[in-house]
Amino acid sequence: MKYRFSSLDRILHSPLFDFSVPYQEPEQTDRVTRSTRLGDMRFHEACRPYYFEEEDLPMLIDLFYLFYAEEHRMTRPEERLAPVRLLQPAVMDKLIGRSDFAQLRKSCKGNAFVSMEAAQTYFMTIIDELNALYDETEELVTVLTQLEKRQDGLKKKLYRFVQEAQADPAKAPKAIRAAERLASTGEQIQVITGMIQDKVRKRQPETEDAVHIALQRSIQSAELARYALQCWTDDPDGQSQTAERSYDLLDRVKHDPMLLGITRQLGRMKEMLSELRKNDYAHGRGEKYSITRGRDLKNLLSGELALLASPATTPLFLRKYNAKGLLQYAKRERVHKGHGDIIVCLDESASTEGENAAWGKALALAVQDICAHEGRKFALIHFAGEDALRTDRFLPGQYTANDLLSAAEHFFDGGTDFETPLREALRLINEEAFDNADILFITDGQCSISDELAEQLQAAIQDARCSVVGLLLDADSPGMAFSLEKFCEKVVRTSEMDKDGTEQILLKC
């Protein structure tokens, strides 16, 4: 035993004890984070569709809070129960400093459903490694827990015995024995703690690998959940619908390979469009952002206009006006690049099934998103063989997210016929007032059209009633023969597109 106490005075002056404040029962917690009441409420709402064991909830709440909260409040290590204090830091505390954790937080912060999906993914991935840590240290953790309970009991007794000995020196031996037992217990706790930490360190390579895998899966899971809400609900933040509905939607996406691919592609395209909109400015009326020189009277600085107040300074104003040298505000405003409505003819023949179909459908719905933001009409013409035709109209303010989801899930299969969708596009222009429409024709195949139809399209183009751009899905077979030149003003091949090709297509819509 390292510490021996021969008197009450030695106890009172020992660095092991602090008698300056009254003894308080230690608060023990199984939590790493100190969440708010609102945060706990959001967690319990978000976790309703999921099933978890009661014993797993503390760690899941911690993970949820780490991903969801604007700011983190952590419990002190000494407040945590032994398993939480010694084992969980290996799979949780180290998250915060990682760059991929910041990426995950970007997807999750403030969105309860996305945070819950990420938390359960991380937990389900990391649980095997955490169980391995528990198995290797189970006996030591059990002993440590018992020792810490004994320590708390002895500390409580010691504080009482010291108070009694101060009032009656004859009772000092009682306090001395309690102090020695408490010091001895503390030494045992240190030894056992060190043994547990050694075992945790030996598993560090395996643990770090598991954390990396769990984080990557959580990032993917959070991204998909966020995209599903952005693409297929009227509330991208998921705040106005129940967790059950969000869960059912995500489950629907996960179990439909086509819809899954579309959701991932469309989600990325929508984020790209969001970034483009943030920088979509041009000079003109609107926000003042700089000072320049010119002679635009309505934007002149007041100091320049003041020159007209005196006959003595008026000639100076006129000279500066003639030389375009008057100080004036430079302003900017948002530019809406779109001109007319848009019609997308989308090939849904059997040959497009897979990545081509997902990318083509996602691009079509990204174009719809552009039209929605700019108040333009949009029509999606699904086609395959001669009798396979479906037209979805998305008129400003006259559709819901369910209508978009229905369009995304539709797929014809079968052969390829170009004439039917092109005649339908012309009908929309002529009969349903799709003014100055741009037609985007997306296909992976080859098909001919009659000379009569080609002439009708050319006439519409010359009358400036429409323009036709072809998008050939030939990434898997570059250089294939095709027949789009007959009716398209321009043909874009996916095999020739660089990584920014999608952005360029969207910018031109």
C-alpha positions as CSV (number, residue, x, y, z in Angstrom):
1,M,0.0,0.0,0.0
2,K,1.4,3.3,-1.1
3,Y,-0.5,5.6,1.4
4,R,-0.3,5.2,5.2
5,F,-2.1,7.5,7.5
6,S,-0.9,7.8,11.1
7,S,-3.1,10.7,12.2
8,L,-6.2,12.7,11.3
9,D,-4.0,15.6,10.3
10,R,-2.3,13.4,7.6
11,I,-5.7,12.5,6.2
12,L,-6.9,16.2,6.1
13,H,-3.7,17.2,4.2
14,S,-3.5,14.3,1.8
15,P,-3.8,15.1,-1.9
16,L,-6.1,12.1,-2.3
17,F,-9.0,13.8,-0.5
18,D,-10.7,17.2,-0.6
19,F,-12.7,18.0,2.6
20,S,-13.2,21.6,1.7
21,V,-16.6,20.8,0.2
22,P,-19.3,18.5,1.6
23,Y,-19.5,15.0,0.2
24,Q,-21.8,14.5,-2.8
25,E,-23.0,11.3,-4.3
26,P,-21.3,10.9,-7.7
27,E,-23.6,11.2,-10.8
28,Q,-23.0,8.1,-13.0
29,T,-24.2,8.2,-16.6
30,D,-24.2,5.8,-19.5
31,R,-24.0,8.7,-21.9
32,V,-21.1,10.3,-23.8
33,T,-23.1,13.4,-24.8
34,R,-25.2,15.8,-22.7
35,S,-28.2,16.3,-24.9
36,T,-31.0,18.9,-24.6
37,R,-34.6,18.1,-23.9
38,L,-35.5,19.1,-27.4
39,G,-32.7,16.9,-28.8
40,D,-34.0,13.9,-26.8
41,M,-37.5,14.6,-28.1
42,R,-36.3,14.7,-31.7
43,F,-34.5,11.4,-31.2
44,H,-37.5,9.6,-29.8
45,E,-39.6,10.9,-32.6
46,A,-37.1,9.8,-35.2
47,C,-36.5,6.3,-33.8
48,R,-40.1,5.2,-33.8
49,P,-39.9,3.3,-37.1
50,Y,-36.8,1.4,-35.9
51,Y,-36.5,-1.4,-33.4
52,F,-33.7,-1.3,-30.8
53,E,-32.9,-3.1,-27.6
54,E,-33.3,-1.0,-24.5
55,E,-29.6,-1.5,-23.6
56,D,-28.6,0.0,-27.0
57,L,-30.5,3.3,-26.7
58,P,-27.9,5.3,-24.7
59,M,-25.2,4.8,-27.4
60,L,-27.8,5.4,-30.2
61,I,-28.9,8.7,-28.6
62,D,-25.2,9.7,-28.3
63,L,-24.6,9.0,-32.0
64,F,-27.8,10.8,-33.0
65,Y,-26.8,13.8,-31.0
66,L,-23.3,13.9,-32.4
67,F,-24.7,14.0,-35.9
68,Y,-27.8,16.2,-35.4
69,A,-26.9,18.9,-32.9
70,E,-25.6,22.3,-33.8
71,E,-23.2,22.3,-30.9
72,H,-21.9,19.4,-28.8
73,R,-22.0,19.2,-25.0
74,M,-20.1,16.2,-23.6
75,T,-20.3,14.5,-20.2
76,R,-17.1,14.5,-18.1
77,P,-15.1,11.2,-18.2
78,E,-15.4,10.8,-14.4
79,E,-19.2,11.0,-14.7
80,R,-19.4,8.0,-17.1
81,L,-19.8,4.4,-16.1
82,A,-16.7,2.2,-16.5
83,P,-17.6,0.6,-19.8
84,V,-18.7,3.9,-21.3
85,R,-15.6,5.7,-20.0
86,L,-13.0,3.1,-21.1
87,L,-14.4,1.3,-24.1
88,Q,-16.7,3.6,-26.1
89,P,-14.1,6.3,-26.7
90,A,-12.4,3.9,-29.1
91,V,-15.5,3.9,-31.3
92,M,-17.1,7.3,-30.5
93,D,-14.9,10.0,-29.0
94,K,-12.4,9.7,-31.9
95,L,-15.2,10.4,-34.4
96,I,-15.2,14.2,-33.8
97,G,-11.7,14.9,-35.0
98,R,-12.0,13.0,-38.3
99,S,-12.5,14.8,-41.6
100,D,-15.1,12.3,-42.8
101,F,-17.1,13.0,-39.6
102,A,-17.4,16.6,-40.7
103,Q,-18.7,15.4,-44.0
104,L,-21.3,13.3,-42.3
105,R,-22.3,16.2,-40.0
106,K,-22.9,18.3,-43.1
107,S,-25.5,15.8,-44.3
108,C,-27.1,15.3,-40.9
109,K,-27.1,18.5,-38.9
110,G,-30.5,19.7,-38.1
111,N,-32.3,16.9,-39.9
112,A,-33.6,14.3,-37.3
113,F,-34.5,11.6,-39.8
114,V,-31.2,11.7,-41.7
115,S,-29.3,11.8,-38.4
116,M,-31.3,8.7,-37.1
117,E,-30.6,6.8,-40.3
118,A,-26.8,7.6,-40.0
119,A,-26.8,6.7,-36.3
120,Q,-28.4,3.3,-36.7
121,T,-26.1,2.5,-39.7
122,Y,-23.0,3.4,-37.6
123,F,-24.3,1.5,-34.6
124,M,-25.1,-1.7,-36.6
125,T,-21.7,-1.5,-38.3
126,I,-19.6,-0.9,-35.2
127,I,-21.4,-3.2,-32.8
128,D,-19.4,-6.3,-33.6
129,E,-16.1,-4.4,-32.8
130,L,-17.6,-3.0,-29.7
131,N,-18.8,-6.4,-28.6
132,A,-15.2,-7.7,-29.2
133,L,-13.9,-5.0,-26.9
134,Y,-16.4,-5.9,-24.3
135,D,-15.6,-9.7,-24.5
136,E,-11.9,-9.1,-24.1
137,T,-12.3,-6.9,-21.1
138,E,-15.5,-8.3,-19.5
139,E,-13.9,-9.7,-16.4
140,L,-11.7,-6.7,-15.8
141,V,-14.7,-4.3,-16.3
142,T,-16.8,-6.3,-13.9
143,V,-14.0,-6.1,-11.2
144,L,-13.5,-2.4,-11.9
145,T,-17.3,-1.7,-11.6
146,Q,-17.3,-3.4,-8.2
147,L,-14.2,-1.5,-7.0
148,E,-15.7,1.8,-8.1
149,K,-18.9,1.0,-6.1
150,R,-16.7,0.2,-3.1
151,Q,-14.8,3.4,-3.6
152,D,-18.0,5.5,-3.5
153,G,-19.1,3.8,-0.3
154,L,-15.8,4.2,1.4
155,K,-15.5,7.9,0.4
156,K,-19.0,8.5,1.9
157,K,-17.9,6.8,5.2
158,L,-14.6,8.6,5.3
159,Y,-16.2,12.1,5.1
160,R,-18.5,11.1,7.9
161,F,-15.7,9.6,10.1
162,V,-13.5,12.7,9.6
163,Q,-16.4,15.0,10.8
164,E,-16.8,12.8,13.8
165,A,-13.1,12.6,14.6
166,Q,-12.8,16.4,14.3
167,A,-15.5,16.6,17.0
168,D,-14.1,13.7,19.0
169,P,-10.4,12.8,18.5
170,A,-11.0,9.4,20.0
171,K,-12.8,8.4,16.8
172,A,-9.7,9.2,14.6
173,P,-8.7,5.5,14.2
174,K,-12.0,4.8,12.5
175,A,-11.2,7.6,10.0
176,I,-7.6,6.4,9.5
177,R,-8.7,2.8,8.7
178,A,-11.3,4.1,6.2
179,A,-8.7,6.4,4.5
180,E,-6.3,3.5,4.1
181,R,-8.9,1.2,2.6
182,L,-10.0,4.0,0.3
183,A,-6.4,4.7,-0.8
184,S,-5.9,1.0,-1.4
185,T,-9.1,0.7,-3.5
186,G,-7.9,3.7,-5.6
187,E,-4.6,1.9,-6.3
188,Q,-6.5,-1.2,-7.4
189,I,-8.7,0.9,-9.7
190,Q,-5.7,2.4,-11.3
191,V,-4.1,-1.0,-12.0
192,I,-7.3,-2.5,-13.4
193,T,-7.9,0.6,-15.5
194,G,-4.4,0.3,-17.0
195,M,-5.0,-3.3,-17.8
196,I,-8.2,-2.5,-19.7
197,Q,-6.5,0.4,-21.5
198,D,-3.7,-2.0,-22.6
199,K,-6.3,-4.4,-24.1
200,V,-8.0,-1.5,-25.9
201,R,-4.7,-0.3,-27.3
202,K,-3.9,-3.8,-28.6
203,R,-7.1,-3.8,-30.6
204,Q,-6.6,-0.3,-32.0
205,P,-5.8,-1.3,-35.6
206,E,-9.0,-3.4,-35.8
207,T,-11.0,-0.7,-34.1
208,E,-9.8,2.0,-36.4
209,D,-10.6,-0.1,-39.5
210,A,-14.1,-0.7,-38.1
211,V,-14.6,3.0,-37.3
212,H,-13.6,3.9,-40.9
213,I,-16.0,1.4,-42.4
214,A,-18.8,2.5,-40.1
215,L,-18.3,6.1,-41.0
216,Q,-18.2,5.5,-44.7
217,R,-21.4,3.5,-44.5
218,S,-23.1,6.2,-42.4
219,I,-22.1,8.8,-44.9
220,Q,-23.7,6.8,-47.7
221,S,-26.7,6.1,-45.6
222,A,-27.2,9.7,-44.6
223,E,-26.7,10.9,-48.2
224,L,-29.3,8.5,-49.5
225,A,-31.8,9.5,-46.8
226,R,-31.2,13.2,-47.6
227,Y,-31.6,12.7,-51.3
228,A,-34.8,10.7,-50.8
229,L,-36.3,13.6,-48.9
230,Q,-35.0,16.2,-51.4
231,C,-36.3,14.3,-54.4
232,W,-39.6,12.7,-53.3
233,T,-41.1,14.9,-50.7
234,D,-42.5,18.4,-50.6
235,D,-40.4,19.0,-47.4
236,P,-36.7,18.4,-48.0
237,D,-35.9,18.8,-44.3
238,G,-38.5,16.1,-43.4
239,Q,-39.9,18.3,-40.6
240,S,-43.5,18.3,-41.7
241,Q,-44.0,14.6,-42.1
242,T,-43.7,11.7,-39.6
243,A,-40.6,9.6,-39.2
244,E,-42.7,6.6,-40.2
245,R,-43.5,8.2,-43.6
246,S,-39.9,9.1,-44.2
247,Y,-38.8,5.6,-43.2
248,D,-41.4,4.0,-45.6
249,L,-40.2,6.3,-48.4
250,L,-36.5,5.4,-47.8
251,D,-37.4,1.7,-47.6
252,R,-39.3,2.1,-51.0
253,V,-36.2,3.6,-52.5
254,K,-33.8,1.0,-51.1
255,H,-35.8,-1.9,-52.5
256,D,-36.2,-0.6,-56.0
257,P,-32.8,-0.8,-57.8
258,M,-34.0,1.6,-60.5
259,L,-35.4,4.2,-58.1
260,L,-32.3,3.8,-55.9
261,G,-30.1,4.7,-58.9
262,I,-32.3,7.6,-59.9
263,T,-32.4,9.0,-56.3
264,R,-28.6,9.0,-56.0
265,Q,-28.1,10.6,-59.4
266,L,-30.9,13.2,-59.1
267,G,-29.9,14.1,-55.5
268,R,-26.4,15.0,-56.8
269,M,-27.8,16.9,-59.7
270,K,-30.1,18.9,-57.4
271,E,-27.2,19.8,-55.2
272,M,-25.3,20.9,-58.2
273,L,-28.2,23.1,-59.3
274,S,-28.5,24.5,-55.8
275,E,-24.9,25.6,-55.9
276,L,-25.3,27.1,-59.4
277,R,-28.3,29.1,-58.2
278,K,-26.3,30.6,-55.4
279,N,-23.9,32.1,-57.9
280,D,-26.5,33.0,-60.5
281,Y,-26.0,36.8,-60.7
282,A,-25.6,39.4,-63.4
283,H,-25.3,43.2,-63.4
284,G,-28.3,45.3,-63.6
285,R,-31.0,46.4,-61.1
286,G,-31.0,44.9,-57.7
287,E,-28.4,44.5,-54.9
288,K,-25.7,47.1,-54.6
289,Y,-22.3,45.4,-54.5
290,S,-19.7,47.9,-55.6
291,I,-18.9,51.5,-56.8
292,T,-18.0,52.2,-60.4
293,R,-17.9,55.2,-62.8
294,G,-20.5,56.0,-65.5
295,R,-23.5,58.3,-66.1
296,D,-26.5,56.2,-65.0
297,L,-28.5,59.0,-63.3
298,K,-30.7,56.6,-61.2
299,N,-27.7,54.9,-59.6
300,L,-25.5,58.0,-58.9
301,L,-24.1,58.6,-55.5
302,S,-25.7,61.5,-53.6
303,G,-22.4,63.4,-53.5
304,E,-22.4,63.5,-57.3
305,L,-26.0,64.7,-57.6
306,A,-25.1,67.4,-55.1
307,L,-22.9,69.0,-57.8
308,L,-26.1,70.1,-59.5
309,A,-27.2,72.1,-56.4
310,S,-24.8,75.0,-57.2
311,P,-24.2,76.9,-60.4
312,A,-20.5,76.9,-59.6
313,T,-20.3,73.1,-59.6
314,T,-22.8,72.3,-62.3
315,P,-20.1,72.5,-65.1
316,L,-18.0,70.0,-63.2
317,F,-21.0,67.6,-63.1
318,L,-21.6,68.0,-66.9
319,R,-17.9,67.4,-67.7
320,K,-17.9,64.2,-65.6
321,Y,-21.2,63.1,-67.2
322,N,-19.9,63.5,-70.7
323,A,-16.8,61.6,-69.8
324,K,-18.8,58.8,-68.0
325,G,-16.8,59.6,-64.9
326,L,-19.6,60.1,-62.3
327,L,-19.4,57.8,-59.3
328,Q,-22.4,55.4,-59.2
329,Y,-23.5,52.1,-57.6
330,A,-22.9,48.8,-59.4
331,K,-25.8,46.5,-58.8
332,R,-26.6,42.9,-59.5
333,E,-29.7,40.7,-59.7
334,R,-30.4,37.1,-60.2
335,V,-30.6,35.9,-63.8
336,H,-33.1,33.4,-64.9
337,K,-31.5,31.8,-67.9
338,G,-34.5,29.8,-69.1
339,H,-36.5,30.9,-72.1
340,G,-39.4,28.6,-72.9
341,D,-41.0,25.4,-71.7
342,I,-39.2,22.1,-71.8
343,I,-40.3,18.7,-73.1
344,V,-38.1,15.6,-72.4
345,C,-38.6,12.5,-74.5
346,L,-37.1,9.7,-72.5
347,D,-36.3,6.3,-74.0
348,E,-37.5,3.5,-71.7
349,S,-36.8,0.6,-74.0
350,A,-35.2,-2.6,-72.6
351,S,-31.7,-1.7,-73.7
352,T,-31.6,1.3,-71.4
353,E,-32.3,-0.7,-68.2
354,G,-29.7,-0.2,-65.5
355,E,-27.4,2.8,-65.2
356,N,-28.4,4.4,-68.4
357,A,-32.1,4.4,-67.4
358,A,-31.3,5.8,-64.0
359,W,-29.0,8.6,-65.3
360,G,-31.4,9.5,-68.1
361,K,-34.4,9.7,-65.7
362,A,-32.4,11.7,-63.1
363,L,-31.3,14.2,-65.8
364,A,-34.9,14.6,-67.0
365,L,-36.2,15.3,-63.4
366,A,-33.3,17.7,-62.8
367,V,-34.4,19.6,-65.8
368,Q,-37.9,19.5,-64.3
369,D,-36.4,21.1,-61.1
370,I,-35.0,23.9,-63.2
371,C,-38.5,24.5,-64.7
372,A,-40.1,24.4,-61.3
373,H,-37.8,27.1,-60.0
374,E,-38.3,29.3,-63.0
375,G,-42.1,28.9,-63.4
376,R,-41.8,27.1,-66.7
377,K,-44.0,24.2,-68.0
378,F,-42.3,20.8,-68.2
379,A,-43.5,17.5,-69.8
380,L,-41.9,14.1,-69.6
381,I,-42.7,11.8,-72.4
382,H,-41.9,8.2,-71.6
383,F,-41.6,6.0,-74.7
384,A,-40.4,2.6,-75.9
385,G,-42.2,0.6,-78.6
386,E,-44.9,1.9,-81.0
387,D,-47.7,1.6,-78.5
388,A,-45.7,2.5,-75.4
389,L,-46.3,6.1,-74.5
390,R,-46.9,8.0,-71.3
391,T,-46.9,11.8,-70.8
392,D,-46.4,13.4,-67.4
393,R,-47.1,17.1,-67.3
394,F,-45.7,19.2,-64.5
395,L,-47.3,22.6,-64.7
396,P,-46.3,25.3,-62.1
397,G,-48.1,24.7,-58.8
398,Q,-50.2,21.8,-60.2
399,Y,-48.3,18.7,-59.0
400,T,-46.9,17.1,-55.9
401,A,-43.8,15.1,-55.0
402,N,-45.8,11.9,-55.4
403,D,-46.3,12.8,-59.0
404,L,-42.6,13.1,-59.5
405,L,-42.1,9.8,-57.7
406,S,-44.6,8.1,-59.9
407,A,-42.8,9.4,-63.0
408,A,-39.5,8.2,-61.6
409,E,-40.7,4.7,-60.9
410,H,-42.3,4.2,-64.4
411,F,-40.4,2.0,-66.9
412,F,-41.8,0.5,-70.1
413,D,-39.3,-2.0,-71.3
414,G,-39.7,-3.4,-74.9
415,G,-38.6,-2.0,-78.2
416,T,-37.8,1.5,-79.5
417,D,-40.0,3.9,-81.6
418,F,-39.0,7.5,-82.1
419,E,-42.0,8.8,-84.1
420,T,-44.6,8.3,-81.3
421,P,-42.9,10.5,-78.7
422,L,-41.9,13.2,-81.3
423,R,-45.5,13.5,-82.6
424,E,-46.6,13.7,-78.9
425,A,-44.1,16.5,-78.4
426,L,-45.4,18.4,-81.4
427,R,-48.9,18.0,-80.1
428,L,-48.0,19.5,-76.8
429,I,-46.5,22.5,-78.5
430,N,-49.4,23.0,-80.9
431,E,-52.4,22.1,-78.6
432,E,-51.3,22.6,-75.0
433,A,-49.4,25.8,-75.3
434,F,-45.9,24.6,-74.5
435,D,-44.5,27.9,-75.8
436,N,-41.0,28.1,-77.4
437,A,-40.4,24.6,-76.1
438,D,-37.0,23.0,-76.0
439,I,-37.2,19.3,-76.7
440,L,-34.5,17.1,-75.1
441,F,-34.5,13.7,-76.7
442,I,-32.7,11.1,-74.5
443,T,-32.1,7.6,-76.0
444,D,-29.4,4.9,-76.3
445,G,-30.7,3.4,-79.5
446,Q,-31.1,3.8,-83.2
447,C,-34.4,4.2,-84.9
448,S,-35.6,6.0,-88.1
449,I,-38.4,8.5,-88.5
450,S,-40.4,9.4,-91.6
451,D,-39.5,12.3,-93.9
452,E,-42.9,13.8,-93.2
453,L,-42.2,14.0,-89.4
454,A,-38.7,15.3,-90.0
455,E,-40.1,18.1,-92.1
456,Q,-42.7,19.0,-89.4
457,L,-39.9,19.2,-86.8
458,Q,-37.8,21.4,-89.1
459,A,-40.7,23.7,-89.7
460,A,-41.3,24.0,-86.0
461,I,-37.6,24.8,-85.4
462,Q,-37.6,27.4,-88.2
463,D,-40.7,29.0,-86.7
464,A,-38.8,29.3,-83.4
465,R,-41.5,27.3,-81.8
466,C,-39.1,24.6,-80.6
467,S,-35.6,23.4,-80.6
468,V,-34.5,19.7,-80.5
469,V,-31.3,18.5,-78.7
470,G,-30.4,14.8,-78.7
471,L,-28.7,13.1,-75.8
472,L,-27.2,9.7,-76.8
473,L,-26.6,7.3,-73.9
474,D,-23.6,5.7,-75.5
475,A,-21.1,5.6,-72.6
476,D,-21.0,1.8,-72.7
477,S,-20.6,1.7,-76.5
478,P,-18.9,4.9,-77.8
479,G,-19.0,5.4,-81.5
480,M,-22.2,3.5,-82.1
481,A,-24.3,4.4,-85.1
482,F,-27.4,6.4,-84.4
483,S,-30.1,8.4,-86.3
484,L,-30.6,11.5,-84.2
485,E,-29.0,13.9,-86.8
486,K,-32.1,13.7,-88.9
487,F,-34.2,15.7,-86.4
488,C,-31.8,17.1,-83.8
489,E,-30.1,20.4,-84.1
490,K,-27.3,19.1,-81.8
491,V,-26.4,15.7,-80.5
492,V,-24.5,15.2,-77.3
493,R,-22.8,11.8,-76.6
494,T,-22.4,10.7,-73.0
495,S,-19.2,8.9,-74.2
496,E,-17.7,12.3,-75.0
497,M,-18.8,14.1,-71.8
498,D,-16.3,15.0,-69.2
499,K,-17.1,15.2,-65.5
500,D,-18.6,18.6,-65.9
501,G,-20.8,17.5,-68.8
502,T,-23.9,17.1,-66.8
503,E,-23.6,20.7,-65.4
504,Q,-23.2,22.0,-68.9
505,I,-26.3,20.3,-70.1
506,L,-28.3,21.7,-67.1
507,L,-26.9,25.2,-67.6
508,K,-28.3,25.3,-71.2
509,C,-31.8,24.3,-70.1
